[in-house]
Amino acid sequence: EVQLVESGGGLVKPGGSLSLSCAASGFAFNYAWMSWVRQAPGKGLEWVGRIKTKTAGGTSEYAAPVKGRFTISRDDSKNTLYLQMNSLKTDDTAVYYCATYRLATGTGDLQFWGQGTLVTVSS
Amino acid sequence: DIVMTQSPDSLAVSLGERATINCKSSQSVFRTSNNKNDLVWYQQKPGQPPKLLIYWASTRESGVPDRFSGSGSGTDFTLTISSLQADDVAVYYCQQYYATPLTFGGGTKVEIK
C-alpha cells in the first residue's frame, strides 16, 4: 500500500523558515517523480513544484510564487521528500501535500497524495 | 502558464440525477505523441486530500465507480456523474499536466439538492 506522510508543519513568523518532510513507503520511491501541492484555507489547489528522479537528472522546478524561496529535495536512501521554505509570507499559509506523479508513466497526473501538513505564517 | 477554468463554481443535484462539470484550458492539452489529452480530474472531500478519479481526460482510475466518466479533447472537457450518490458530495478539480507549471481549475462544489 502506498503511503505518504508529511510532517514539519506549524506556526512561523513572516520572514521565517520551515522544513517539511514527506516519508514514502509502499512503492519504489527512487523511481518516482514527486511533487508538492498546497491549499490555502478554503481555497483551491496550487502546484508548488516537483523533483525528478535521479536517473532523470534529479532537477526541481517551481511555481513562480515560490521560486527562489522554496527548495525541493529528496533522499532516496531514506525514501523521503523535503520542502525547505525560506522567506515565508502570510500568503504561504496553507496545507502542504506531497504527491506522486503517476508511478507507471511519470506523467503529472498526481496519483497518490499524503494527508497534508498545515503551515501557518503569522506574526 | 495554461489557465484552467471550471464551471459552474457549484451545483446542487438530486440523488440519482446527473451532474456535469466543465473545464476549459487556455490552450490545447492534447499530446500528439500519444494521442492523449493531459487532463486529470480529482475529487476532494472535506478534510481529505484530493483523490484521482480520471486521467488522460477519460480513463477511470482503478477502483473508481463507473458512474464517473470524463470526456472532451483539446481545450474543452467534462466530468459527468451519471447518478449522483450521497458519497459524491465533494469539490471536483480538473488539472492539466501538458506543461509545467501544473495548473488546476478553481474547483466545483457538488451538493445534494
Interface residues (C-beta under 8 A of the other chain):
Chain A: S35 G44 L45 E46 W47 R50 E61 A63 A64 Y97 A99 R102 T107 G108 D109 L110 Q111 W113 G114 Q115 G116
Chain B: D38 V40 Y42 Q44 Q48 P49 P50 K51 L52 Y55 W56 E61 Y93 Q95 Y97 T100 P101 L102 T103 F104 G105 G106 G107
